Amino acid sequence: MIPDILKKTKGGASGSSLPNDELLVHQAESLILSGDLAAATEKIGGAVSGESYAVRALLALLDDRRKDALALFEEGLKRLRKERGVRRIVFDSFSALYYPPLLIASGDVKKAATYAELARQRSPYEPTYELLLCLAGFHSGKGSDKFFSVFSPARCKKEKYKKGFLFHLALCLSWSSPEALIDPEYRSLFLNALDELRESGDTFLLYCVELAEMLSLPPEKQIPGRKLPLRDLIPRKEEWMVALGALTTLGKGTGGAKKKRERRILWEVDWDTEENGTIVSPEFIPVEQVMQSSGKWSKGRQVALKRLQRELVKEPWMTRQDLAAAGAVEEVGGYDGWYYKRWFQFDGVKIFSALAGHPYLVRSGDGRPMEIVQEEPRLDLARTVGGYRVRLSPHPAEGKYANVFLEEETPCRIRVVPFDEKHRRIAEILGKEGLFVPERGKEHILETLESLAETVPITSEIEGVEGSAVAVEPDSRIVVQLAPGEDGFFVSLAVRPLGTGTHLCRPGEGGKTMMGRSDGQRIQTLRDLDAERRNRDEALVLCPALSEGEQTDENRWELDNPELCLEFLLQLAGMGERVVVEWPKGGAMSVRSALSPNAVKLSVATGRDWFALSGEIRVDEQTVLGIKEACEMLAESKGRFLPLGNGEFLALTAELRKRLEEIGSFGDWRGKELRFSPLSAPLFRKLEKETEGFGGDGEWAKQLALVEEAESIAPALPSTFKGMLRDYQTEGFQWLCRLAHWGAGACLADDMGLGKTIQVLAVLLSRAQTGPSLVIAPVSVCPNWFQEAARFAPTLNLKEFRYGDRQKILDDLEPFDVVVTSYGLLQQDGEMLHEVEWNTVVLDEAQAIKNAATKRSAAAMRLKGKFRIITTGTPIENHLGELWNLFRFLNPGLLGSLDSFNRRFATPIVKYDDKGARARLKKILRPFLLRRTKDQVLDELPPKTEITLRVDMNPEERSLYEALRRNALERIEKGDGEDQRFVILAELMKLRRACCNGALVLPDREFPSAKLEAFGEILEDLRANGHRCLVFSQFVDHLAILRASLNEAGVSYSYLDGSTPPEERKRQVEAFQAGEKECFLISLRAGGTGLNLTAADYVVHMDPWWNPAVEDQASDRAHRIGQERPVTVYRIVAKDTIEEKIVDLHTTKRDLAESLLEGTERVTSFSLNEMAALISQE
């Protein structure tokens, strides 16, 4: 029954050789589908067949043990090969359908595609494996088009695919194009499949639950023990993939691709190794390839051995080695059960000899070039205690490979040593341990070796073996053997004392006398062991990249990083002819020396409202890279090496690499041109000076001249400005004026309390004669603009855009007029404000438009202004997208589209902590963003002390909190079909309110409150010593409890929350500042910005907010210019609760923006998992 729901028409493959296990496999798979994972685990426990390991792997996968699952699948395939005696094998069970997706999730997309292709041909689940082939194609960068063409809803209906197949189609779409799941046609298809699955009761509960979750529907039941929903196995991939770097081109057949033969045979080779390194189960697959019009070889098709032996041997394009390999094919026969069959296979010895040195050998599965090296056995004569020992190396094995020795030198190099009759006879005489000859037999052994010198190569630790061999000078150069690994190189150091193509020896070790054959001639040499050791030590000194790799023995290393491998190649190239570098045939690579910026030719042309940069890098007369091509290569390589093709790489200087990285981040590519905002022109000035071949048109020259002109002006403060600006405020005023002259928007991001309003008023006054201006501010801040303008810029005519005939206000506008309104009215009456051509537009506390998706943001974007200013102490509160939206208002196009910004900056910075991307973003923003902190500019500002007061909850509060916490954990674990984000946030809100006062959760009951008691003690002490305080809470009903307490104690206070009318806000602030009230209760979000409350020298935060920057803003209502006393900030936190965890996280979360604005190390924000972890006990 299990295969039927997935099969279309195709029959199954041959079954397991263990029939009892086959029954257990089907029973266990039925239990998995029904959601009884525990019973399935117990059922499969007694099975030992290869198929049973696929079931174990699926159970491990559902338990979120991915590494275990992968190991179980691999072990299962090994067992199947032994059970069935077939090398290329696939599972028959449906559990194995999750093997290719697991490979993809592990990063081995090529292996996943290879297995899926074979399984498509041999498994009963052919349509599903075709799906998985499409999935592998998507994750190798081929896009998702094939899903929508091959498996369109129309075709699925026409082909009448069964419900199990449709489940896997939904699963594959969730792994590649999840937006397709909300497409009406697909959704209808999957809903019908879900209904059919549910009609079977619990038979397919696993599919029902998974499919319901993919369709965002509440599952009817849950599956105990399932820790990993299958849809989460493969995270959604970006449309572009970060390449492995330089080494990924290694597997693309860089060698031999320019042969002019129309056809060729590519040999795919694979093998297993025992623990002792012995090669077992070798497999050779001939693949016939055709040269395409593009000059590249086709993927090719496998050649049947019968056709190779009987037909292709007649083709003129077959090489001598191909013909020899065809000659190694033998026809054999035998019984398969009751039937006698004949088949074709390779002779194990002949095929290795035939393909030794073949230029077109690759590893099966990943296509890495590999090499078969054939050597002769040799006689080794070594000194030992009391005499000498002579042995044949290597010694022949017994059994199937008695006539050949096979050794895996690296994963891409096999050493083959064939034995003839004489070799076997010598081995038989000497024995496996060799023959011991006493000291007195020295002359006899030398005579014997001389007689054998024509038969076998000899190495000897004693001199005197002469024979008829020609003496040659020893070659003491280090031979560096390189072979590609999964992500890097395997490196071996050796010597070939007899010269190129002869036996390898370990440097400085072994016998001094060596005899062998070269070009058909017997030769001998006396090795210089000291020179070999010196040359090895020199190579280690001149190639320090080796020290960064993993040394596997004295002369072998594994370099597992592509960039490290290319650095090693560059270091090798510097050694010149002092070393000999050997690659597998067809796998050679080289690195060209570094280029400087002088090799770059660039030009700038003018577009409609942008500039376009184009150019090239000339490597030599034959090799020229387009500037876009170079930037894209650099982005993929993540290093300073660019792949030129054919195994060749270009090394860039650090300066040129930096310039190319910057170019790619300063704009968006359109074709071969980089389009960038005119405001980015200063970023290219240094590049223009460094690059001899840099040219631009007339508009480019004008733009640069305008920038230089703006930089040179020294604006004077208007004579009608009243009061004195501090030095840093004067600098801010002049900076704003220069940007206005240039025509660029400005973000004044000074720390809270440094007088941003005064600096902007000075600019408005300096520009007042040229037209009216507009100021948008939070409702609570609008009165402050009127007060500050009356004090510092009385000649400005401020108009409140709130009451009366608002259209008439706009119709009567004149120079020196400044319209002040709120963000709410901007959203409500934006159409009226959009009609005016404003001289200057100011957004105060501009974080109000941080969310690009809001109507408020959209209304702000439509405002027309010659000069735009935003002021904010927190340009980033939560994520970098907020910064992008602020600059979309200020300087449209500067940071590109949101997708482009995320690709170039947000994702690399937040996800990968890319310091280079952070530095490039800062460089773009620097001309338009000015931020000064209090520590930098205000020496006279009194100190601010922060105290976190952790209070113990009383028993009744603790009981309530723990009950709420356990209930929250249960609800989150169950899921209840709801969006987990909202579930977690709702539970967090309950817990945070319970920390403040139990009555906020259960309003019908009265609770004692540890926080209220602590606040009372603080307030009593402050009143006794003549201090006044600001009290902040994010919960208005918590403020109500505090008000009741203050009323009962007879304490006078001011009060402000989001519902307080503007006039009342003003009265409350003035009363407190005048000393009429002892404390000020303020809602955090309503009064945390724009207020000047320096009459207070204490601040109390009753509950912590997620973002500490918001708390800092609120505290700085008191700690700002005008404050003459030290300020103390209390944070009252309930001990051993979620509040304590939030405050602890502030250590790493504090001031998200500072990583960009002040150069700290990380940009982070609260993730869903972090928030869920806050609820746990740990």
MARTI-395070 format. One record per residue (C-alpha): x, y negated, z negated; residue in three letters. Coordinates in steps of 0.25 Angstrom, whole numbers, plus 2048, in hexadecimal, padded with zeros to 3 digits. Layout:
BEGIN
XYZAla...
END
This chain:
BEGIN
800800800Met80B7F67FDIle8117F680BPro8037F5812Asp8017E780DIle80D7E2813Leu80F7EA81FLys8097E682CLys80A7F3835Thr8187F8834Lys81C80582DGly826807822Gly83480B822Ala83A81881DSer83781A80FGly84081C803Ser84782A801Ser84182A7F3Leu83282D7F5Pro82F82C7E6Asn83681F7E5Asp82D81A7F1Glu82181D7E9Leu8268157DDLeu82A8097E6Val81C8087ECHis81680A7DEGln81F7FF7D8Ala81C7F57E4Glu80D7F77E2Ser80F7F37D3Leu8177E77D7Ile80C7E37E1Leu8017E57D6Ser80A7DC7CDGly80E7E77C3Asp81D7E47C3Leu81F7EB7B6Ala8197F87BBAla8207F77C8Ala82E7F57C1Thr82B8027B9Glu82680A7C5Lys8328077CEIle83C80A7C2Gly83D8187C6Gly8408167D5Ala84E8177DAVal84C8157E9Ser8518097F1Gly8438057F3Glu8408047E4Ser84B7F97E3Tyr8437F07ECAla8377F17E2Val8407EF7D6Arg8467E37DEAla8387DD7E0Leu8357DF7D1Leu8427D87CDAla83E7CC7D7Leu8307CA7D0Leu8387CA7C3Asp8407BF7C9Asp84D7C77C8Arg8527C37D6Arg8607C87D6Lys85B7D67D0Asp8517D77DBAla85B7D47E6Leu8657DF7E0Ala85A7E97E0Leu8567E77EEPhe8657E87F2Glu8667F57EAGlu8597FA7F0Gly85F7F97FELeu86C8007FALys86480C7F5Arg85B80C801Leu86780D80AArg86C819802Lys85E81F802Glu85C81E811Arg86A81E816Gly86781181FVal86F80581EArg8657FB823Arg8597FD819Ile84D7F6814Val8437F8809Phe8367FE80CAsp82F7F8800Ser8277EB7FFPhe82F7E77F3Ser83B7E47FDAla8337D9804Leu8397D07F9Tyr8487D47FCTyr8497CA808Pro8437BE800Pro84C7C17F4Leu8587C17FDLeu8537B4803Ile8527AE7F5Ala8607B37F2Ser8657AC7FEGly8687B8807Asp85E7B4812Val8667BB81DLys8667C8815Lys8577C6813Ala8547C4822Ala85D7D1825Thr8557DA81CTyr8477D4820Ala84B7D682FGlu84E7E582CLeu8427E7823Ala8397E182DArg83D7EC836Gln83D7F882CArg8347F4821Ser8257F6821Pro8237E781DTyr8277E282BGlu81F7D582BPro8237D181DThr8327D3820Tyr82F7CA82DGlu82A7C0823Leu8377C181BLeu83F7BF827Leu8387B282ACys83B7AE81BLeu84A7B181DAla84A7A9829Gly84479D822Phe84E79E817His85979F821Ser855791826Gly84C795832Lys83F78E82CGly832794829Ser82C793837Asp82C7A2839Lys8227A482EPhe81879B834Phe81A7A0842Ser81B7AF840Val8127B0833Phe8087A5836Ser7FA7A7830Pro7F47AA83EAla7FE7B5840Arg7FC7BB832Cys7ED7BC835Lys7EF7C2843Lys7F97CC83EGlu7F17CF832Lys7FC7D0828Tyr7F97D681BLys7F87CF80ELys8057D4809Gly80C7CE815Phe8047C1813Leu8097C0805Phe8177C1809His8157B7814Leu8107AD809Ala81C7B1801Leu8267AE80CCys81F7A180FLeu82079D800Ser82F7A0802Trp83179780ESer82578E811Ser81C78D805Pro81478280BGlu80E78C815Ala806793809Leu7FD787809Ile7FB787818Asp7EC78A819Pro7EE796823Glu7F979C81BTyr7F179A80EArg7E57A0814Ser7ED7AC818Leu7F37AE80BPhe7E67AC803Leu7E07B780BAsn7EC7C0808Ala7EB7BD7F9Leu7DC7C17F9Asp7DF7CE800Glu7EA7D17F6Leu7E17CE7EAArg7D67D77F0Glu7E07E27ECSer7DF7DF7DEGly7ED7E07D7Asp7F37E87E2Thr7FB7DC7E7Phe7FB7D37DBLeu8097CF7DDLeu8057CA7EBTyr7F87C37E6Cys8007BB7DBVal80B7B77E4Glu8027B37EFLeu7F97AB7E6Ala8057A47E0Glu80A7A07EEMet7FC79B7F2Leu7FC7937E5Ser7F079B7E0Leu7EE7A07D2Pro7F27AF7D1Pro7E77B87CBGlu7F17C07C3Lys8007BF7BFGln80B7C97C1Ile8127CD7B4Pro8217CD7B5Gly8227C57C2Arg82C7BA7BFLys82F7B67CELeu8237B37D7Pro8287B87E5Leu8257AA7EBArg8307A57E2Asp83A7AF7E7Leu83F7A57F2Ile83F7967EFPro83A78D7FAArg84678A803Lys84977C809Glu84977B818Glu85877A818Trp861783810Met86E77F80AVal878787812Ala88279080CLeu88C787812Gly89878A81AAla898799819Leu88A79B81EThr88E79A82CThr8977A582ALeu88C7AF82CGly8887AA839Lys8927B1842Gly89C7A6844Thr8A67AE84BGly8A57B4859Gly8997AC85DAla89F7A6869Lys8A27B3870Lys89D7B387FLys8987C187FArg8897C1881Glu8877CC877Arg88E7D286BArg88D7DC85FIle88C7D6851Leu88F7E0847Trp8877DF83AGlu88F7E782FVal88A7EA821Asp88E7F3816Trp88D7F7807Asp8997F87FDThr89B8017F1Glu8A07FC7E4Glu8AE8007E8Asn8AD7F77F5Gly8AB8037FEThr8A280080AIle89680980CVal88A809815Ser891800820Pro8877FC82BGlu88A7F6839Phe87F7F0841Ile8827EB850Pro87A7DF854Val87A7DB862Glu87A7CB864Gln8787C2870Val87F7B5872Met8747AA873Gln87379E87BSer87779686ESer88479D86EGly8817A5862Lys87E7B4860Trp8707B985ESer86C7C0851Lys86D7CD859Gly8667DA858Arg86B7E7852Gln8717F185CVal86D80085AAla879809859Leu874812864Lys87380686DArg881801869Leu88780E86CGln880811879Arg87D80487FGlu8857F887ALeu8927FF87CVal8907FC88BLys88E7ED889Glu89A7E588EPro8997DB882Trp89C7E6878Met8AA7E4871Thr8B47EF86FArg8B07F0860Gln8A17F0863Asp8A47FC86CLeu8AC803862Ala8A1800858Ala897807862Ala8A0812862Gly89F814853Ala890817855Val88D826853Glu88082E855Glu87D837849Val87183F845Gly86A846839Gly85E84A833Tyr85484082DAsp84A849825Gly84585382FTrp84A84B83BTyr85784B842Tyr85B83C846Lys86783684EArg86C82884BTrp87881F84EPhe88281A844Gln890814843Phe89C81D840Asp8A1816833Gly8B0816836Val8AF813845Lys8A5807843Ile8AE800839Phe8BB802842Ser8B37FD84EAla8AE7F0848Leu8BB7ED841Ala8BF7DF845Gly8B27DD84DHis8AF7CE84EPro89F7CF84CTyr89D7D583FLeu8937D0835Val88D7D4827Arg87F7D9829Ser8757D0823Gly87D7C3821Asp8857C382EGly8927BF828Arg89E7C3831Pro8A67CF82CMet8B27D7830Glu8B67E5830Ile8C57E682FVal8CC7F3833Gln8DA7F782CGlu8E280382CGlu8E580B81FPro8F3809819Arg8FD810811Leu901809804Asp90E80C7FDLeu90F8077EFAla9188087E3Arg91380F7D7Thr9198157CAVal92381F7CEGly92281E7DDGly91981A7E8Tyr90A81C7ECArg90681C7FAVal8F781C7FEArg8EE81A80ALeu8E680D808Ser8DA80D809Pro8D881C806His8CD82380FPro8C0826808Ala8B8832809Glu8AA834810Gly8A482D81BLys8AE82281BTyr8BB82B81AAla8C0825827Asn8BF817824Val8C180E818Phe8B7802816Leu8BA7F680DGlu8B27EA80BGlu8BC7DF80AGlu8B27D4809Thr8A37D480CPro8A67D181ACys8B37D981DArg8B57E881DIle8C27EF81EArg8C27FC826Val8CE806825Val8CC81282EPro8D381F82BPhe8D8828836Asp8DD837834Glu8EB832830Lys8E6829826His8DD833820Arg8E883D81FArg8F2833819Ile8E783080EAla8E583F80CGlu8F4841809Ile8F6834800Leu8E98367F9Gly8DF82B7F4Lys8E98267E9Glu8F58277F2Gly90282F7F1Leu90C82D7E6Phe91A82E7EBVal92582E7E0Pro9318247E1Glu93A82F7E6Arg9318307F3Gly9338227F7Lys93B826804Glu931831807His925827807Ile92C81D80FLeu92F82781AGlu92082B819Thr91B81D81ALeu92481A826Glu91E82682DSer91082182BLeu91381382FAla90D81583DGlu90181B837Thr8FC81282CVal900804827Pro90880481AIle90B7FB80FThr9167FE805Ser91B7F87F8Glu9297FD7FCIle9327FA808Glu938804811Gly92C80881AVal931804828Glu92D80D833Gly92B808841Ser9227FC83DAla9267EE842Val92A7E4837Ala9227D7836Val9237CB82DGlu9187CC822Pro90C7C3823Asp90B7BD815Ser8FF7B3818Arg8F27B4810Ile8E77BA818Val8DA7B4813Val8CE7BD817Gln8C17B6817Leu8B37BD817Ala8A57B6816Pro89D7BA80AGly88F7B6806Glu8927A8803Asp8A17A6805Gly8AE7AE808Phe8B57BA803Phe8C47B6803Val8CF7C1803Ser8DE7BD803Leu8E87C8809Ala8F47C9812Val8F77D081FArg9067D381EPro9077D982BLeu8FF7CE832Gly8F27CB838Thr8E87D7839Gly8F07E0830Thr8EE7E6822His8EA7DC817Leu8F27DC809Cys8F07D57FCArg8F97C97FBPro9067CD7F4Gly9017DB7F1Glu9057E97F6Gly9107EF7FDGly91B7E6804Lys91D7EF810Thr9117EF819Met9107F7826Met9047F6830Gly9007F483FArg8FE7E8847Ser8FA7E7856Asp8FD7F6857Gly90B7F4851Gln9107FA843Arg9157EE83BIle91B7ED82DGln91F7E1824Thr9247DE816Leu91A7D680EArg91E7C9807Asp9167CB7FBLeu91B7BF7F4Asp9177B6800Ala9097BD800Glu9077B97F2Arg90C7AB7F4Arg9027A9800Asn8F77AE7F8Arg8F97A47EDAsp8FB7997F7Glu8ED79C7FDAla8E779C7EFLeu8ED78E7ECVal8E97887FALeu8DB78E7FACys8D578A7ECPro8C778E7F1Ala8CA79C7EELeu8CB7997DFSer8BD7947E0Glu8B87A17E5Gly8B67AF7DEGlu8C37B77DEGln8BF7C67DFThr8CE7CB7DFAsp8DC7C67E0Glu8DA7C37EFAsn8CB7C27F1Arg8C17B67EFTrp8B37B47F2Glu8AF7A57F5Leu8A07A47F3Asp89E7967F7Asn89E791806Pro8A4784803Glu8B078B7FBLeu8B2794807Cys8B4789810Leu8BD782807Glu8C578E806Phe8C678F816Leu8CB780816Leu8D578480CGln8D9790814Leu8DA787821Ala8E477F819Gly8EE78B817Met8EF78C826Gly8F779882BGlu8FC79C81DArg8EF7A481CVal8E87AE826Val8D87AD825Val8D07B9829Glu8C17B982BTrp8B87C482FPro8B67C483ELys8AC7B9843Gly8AC7B3835Gly8B87A9835Ala8B679B830Met8BE78F830Ser8BE781829Val8C3774831Arg8CA76A829Ser8C275E823Ala8BD75282BLeu8BD744826Ser8B2739828Pro8BA734834Asn8B574083CAla8A673B83BVal8A0732846Lys89372B841Leu889721847Ser87D71A842Val87171684BAla86570E847Thr857714846Gly84970D844Arg84B70C835Asp857715833Trp865717837Phe86A72483EAla87872A83BLeu87E734845Ser88C739847Gly895745848Glu8A274B842Ile8AC74F84CArg8B475B847Val8BC75C853Asp8BA75B862Glu8B2767863Gln8AA766856Thr8A175B853Val89675B848Leu88A752848Gly88974A83BIle87B750838Lys88175E83AGlu88D75B831Ala883756826Cys87A762827Glu88676B827Met88C76481BLeu87E765813Ala87D774816Glu88C777813Ser88B770805Lys89A76E807Gly8A576780FArg8A577181APhe89D771827Leu89B77D830Pro89F77B83ELeu89B789843Gly8A3795847Asn8A8796839Gly8AE788839Glu8AC77E82EPhe8B076F82DLeu8B576A820Ala8B175B81CLeu8B9752814Thr8B274F807Ala8AF74080BGlu8A9745819Leu8A074F812Arg89B744808Lys89873B814Arg89174681BLeu88974980FGlu88573B80DGlu88173981BIle87774581BGly87173F80ESer86F731813Phe86473381DGly85B73E825Asp860745831Trp85874383EArg85E74B849Gly86D748849Lys86B73B842Glu86B737833Leu86072C831Arg862724825Phe85C71781FSer86270A822Pro864709813Leu86E714813Ser87770C81CAla881709810Pro88371880ELeu88971981CPhe89370E81AArg89E716814Lys89C72181FLeu89D716829Glu8AA711824Lys8B071F822Glu8AC724830Thr8B471E83CGlu8A9722846Gly89D71C83FPhe894713848Gly88770B846Gly87E70284EAsp87A6F484CGly86F6F7842Glu8786FF83ATrp8826F4839Ala8776EA835Lys8736F382AGln8816F5824Leu8826E5825Ala8756E381DLeu87A6ED812Val8876E5811Glu8806D8811Glu8766DD806Ala8826E27FEGlu8896D47FFSer87E6CB7FAIle87E6C67ECAla8706C27E9Pro86E6B77DEAla8636B77D4Leu8576AE7D7Pro8586A17D0Ser84A6A27CBThr84D6AF7C4Phe84C6AD7B5Lys8566B47ACGly8636BB7ADMet8666C87B3Leu8706D17ADArg87C6D57B6Asp8766E37BATyr8686DC7BDGln86F6D27C6Thr8766DE7CDGlu8686E47CFGly8626D87D4Phe86D6D67DEGln86C6E57E2Trp85E6E37E5Leu8606D77EDCys86A6DE7F6Arg8616E97F9Leu8566E07FCAla85F6D9806His8636E680CTrp8546EA80DGly8566F7804Ala84D6FB7F8Gly8536FB7EAAla8517047DECys8546FD7D1Leu8567087C7Ala85C7027BBAsp85A7087AEAsp84D7057A6Met84E6F779FGly8596F17A8Leu8506E67AEGly84C6EC7BCLys8406E27BCThr8496D67BBIle8526DA7C6Gln8476DC7CFVal8406CF7CCLeu84D6C87CFAla84C6CF7DDVal83E6CB7DFLeu8416BD7DCLeu84D6BC7E5Ser8446C27F1Arg8376BA7EDAla8376B07F7Gln8366BA803Thr8296C07FFGly8206C77F4Pro8256D37ECSer81E6DF7E6Leu8206E67D9Val81A6F37D6Ile81B6F87C7Ala8157017BDPro8096FA7B6Val8106F97A9Ser81C6F27AFVal8146E87B8Cys8136DD7ADPro8226DE7AAAsn8246D97B8Trp81C6CD7B6Phe8236CA7A8Gln8316CC7AEGlu82E6C37BAAla8296B87B2Ala8356B87AAArg8406BA7B5Phe83A6B67C2Ala82E6AC7BFPro82E6A77CEThr8296B57D2Leu81A6B57D3Asn8166C37CELeu8086C77D2Lys8016D37CBGlu7FA6DC7D6Phe7EF6E17CDArg7E36D87CBTyr7DB6CF7D3Gly7DC6CE7E2Asp7E86D77E5Arg7E76D57F4Gln7E76C57F2Lys7F46C77EAIle7FB6CE7F6Leu7F56C4800Asp7FB6B87F8Asp8096BD7F6Leu8146B37F8Glu8236B37F5Pro8276B47E7Phe81A6BD7E4Asp81D6CA7DEVal8116D47DDVal8116DD7D1Val8086EA7D1Thr8086F87CBSer80A7057D2Tyr7FC7097D0Gly7F76FD7D8Leu8026FF7E3Leu7FB70D7E5Gln7ED7077E4Gln7EF6FA7ECAsp7FB6FE7F4Gly7F46FA802Glu7F46EC7FEMet8036EC7F9Leu8076F3805His8026E880EGlu80C6DE808Val81B6DC80EGlu8226DB800Trp82F6D47FFAsn8336DD7F3Thr82C6E97EEVal8306EE7E0Val82C6FB7D9Leu82E6FA7CBAsp8307077C3Glu83070E7D1Ala83071C7CCGln82171A7CDAla82271D7DCIle82C7297DALys8217337DFAsn8217337EEAla81473A7EEAla80C7307E7Thr8037257ECLys80A71B7E4Arg81771E7EBSer81071E7F9Ala80B7107F6Ala81870B7F2Ala81F7107FFMet815707807Arg8196FA800Leu8206F080ALys82C6E9804Gly8396E380ALys8406E77FDPhe83C6F27F4Arg8416F47E5Ile83E6FF7DBIle8416FF7CDThr84270B7C4Thr84A7107B9Gly84771E7BDThr8487207CCPro84872F7CAIle83F7357BFGlu83D7437C4Asn8437467D1His84A7407DDLeu83E73F7E6Gly83A7337DDGlu84772C7E1Leu84472F7F0Trp8367297EFAsn83B71C7E8Leu84571A7F3Phe83B71D7FEArg8347117F9Phe8417097F8Leu84870D804Asn84071680DPro849720815Gly85571E80CLeu85372C806Leu84C733812Gly84073B811Ser83D742804Leu84075080AAsp84D74A80FSer850744801Phe84D7517FAAsn856759804Arg86274F803Arg86174B7F5Phe8567507EBAla85775F7EDThr86775F7EDPro8677567E1Ile85C75C7D8Val85D76B7DDLys86C76C7DFTyr8727617D7Asp87975C7E4Asp8827517DFLys88674D7EDGly87774B7F1Ala8757437E4Arg88173A7E7Ala87C7387F6Arg86E7347F1Leu87572A7E7Lys87D7247F2Lys8707217FAIle86971B7EFLeu8747137E9Arg8727067F1Pro8637067EEPhe86270A7DFLeu8687027D3Leu8687087C6Arg86F7037B9Arg86D7097ABThr86D70279ELys87A70879AAsp8817027A6Gln87C6F47A6Val8766F1798Leu8816F078DAsp8796E8784Glu86D6F1784Leu86B6F8776Pro86E707775Pro862711777Lys86271D76EThr85A729771Glu855733767Ile84E740769Thr84674475DLeu84275275DArg837755753Val83276374EAsp823765751Met81A769745Asn815777745Pro80777474BGlu80D76C756Glu817778759Arg80C782759Ser80477A763Leu81177876CTyr81578776CGlu80778B76FAla80778177BLeu815786780Arg811795780Arg804792787Asn80C78A791Ala816795794Leu80B79F796Glu8037967A0Arg8107937A8Ile8147A27A8Glu8067A57ADLys80579B7B7Gly7F679B7B9Asp7F77997C8Gly7FA78A7C5Glu8057817CAAsp8107847BFGln8157767C0Arg8087707BBPhe80677C7B0Val8147797ABIle81276A7AALeu80576B7A3Ala80A774799Glu81676B797Leu80D75F795Met80576778ALys81276A783Leu81875C783Arg80B75677EArg80B761773Ala81975C76FCys81374E76DCys807752765Asn7FE75E764Gly7F2755766Ala7F6752774Leu7F3760778Val7E876376ELeu7E175676CPro7D675B763Asp7E075F758Arg7EA757750Glu7F875B74FPhe804756746Pro80E750750Ser81D75174DAla820746757Lys81673C751Leu81C73E744Glu82A73B74AAla82572F751Phe81F72A744Gly82C72B73DGlu833724748Ile829719748Leu829717739Glu838716739Asp83870C745Leu82D70373FArg835703731Ala8416FD739Asn83B6F3742Gly83C6FB74FHis8316FC75AArg830708763Cys82A70D771Leu82371A770Val82172277DPhe81972E780Ser81473478EGln807738787Phe7FD72D785Val7F573677BAsp802738773His803729773Leu7F472976DAla7F9732762Ile80472875FLeu7FB71C75FArg7F2723755Ala7FE72574CSer80371774ELeu7F571174BAsn7F471A73EGlu80271573AAla7FE70673DGly809705747Val8086FA752Ser80A6FE760Tyr8096FB76ESer803705778Tyr805708787Leu801713790Asp7FC71579FGly7EE71079CSer7F3703796Thr7EF6F779FPro7FA6ED7A3Pro7F66E279BGlu7F56EA78EGlu8036F0792Arg8086E2792Lys8026DF785Arg8076EB77EGln8156E9783Val8156DA77FGlu8106DE771Ala81B6E876FPhe8266DF774Gln8216D476BAla8236DD75FGly8146DE75CGlu8146EE75CLys81D6F8755Glu81D703760Cys81870576FPhe811712773Leu814714782Ile81071E78CSer81D723793Leu8187227A1Arg8107157A0Ala81A70D798Gly82771379AGly82B7097A5Thr82B6FA7A7Gly8296F6799Leu8336ED791Asn8316F1782Leu83E6ED77CThr8376E976FAla8396F876BAla8466FE767Asp84170C765Tyr83A71676FVal83372376CVal83072D776His825736771Met82674177BAsp831744786Pro82E741795Trp83374B7A0Trp83C7407A6Asn84573979CPro84772D7A5Ala83872A7A2Val83B72A794Glu847721796Asp83F71779DGln835716792Ala840715788Ser846709790Asp83A70178DArg8416FD780Ala850700785His8516F578FArg8566E7791Ile8516DE786Gly8536E977BGln85C6E4770Glu85B6F0767Arg8606FF768Pro85570876DVal852715767Thr84A72076FVal84372B768Tyr83E73876FArg835740767Ile83674E76BVal82F75B766Ala83A765762Lys83A773769Asp83076E773Thr82F76B782Ile83275C77EGlu840760779Glu843768786Lys83F75C78EIle848753786Val85375D787Asp85175D796Leu85274E797His861750795Thr8627557A4Thr85674E7A9Lys8597407A4Arg8587357AEAsp85773D7BBLeu85B7327C3Ala8687307BDGlu86E73B7C5Ser86D7337D1Leu86D7257CBLeu8797277C1Glu87F7347C6Gly87C73E7BCThr87D74D7BFGlu86F7527C2Arg86174F7C7Val8577577C1Thr8487587BESer83E7617B6Phe83B76D7BESer82F7767BCLeu8387817B5Asn83E7777ACGlu8307727A7Met82B7807A5Ala83878479DAla834778794Leu82978078FIle83178D78CSer83679077EGln845790782Glu
END
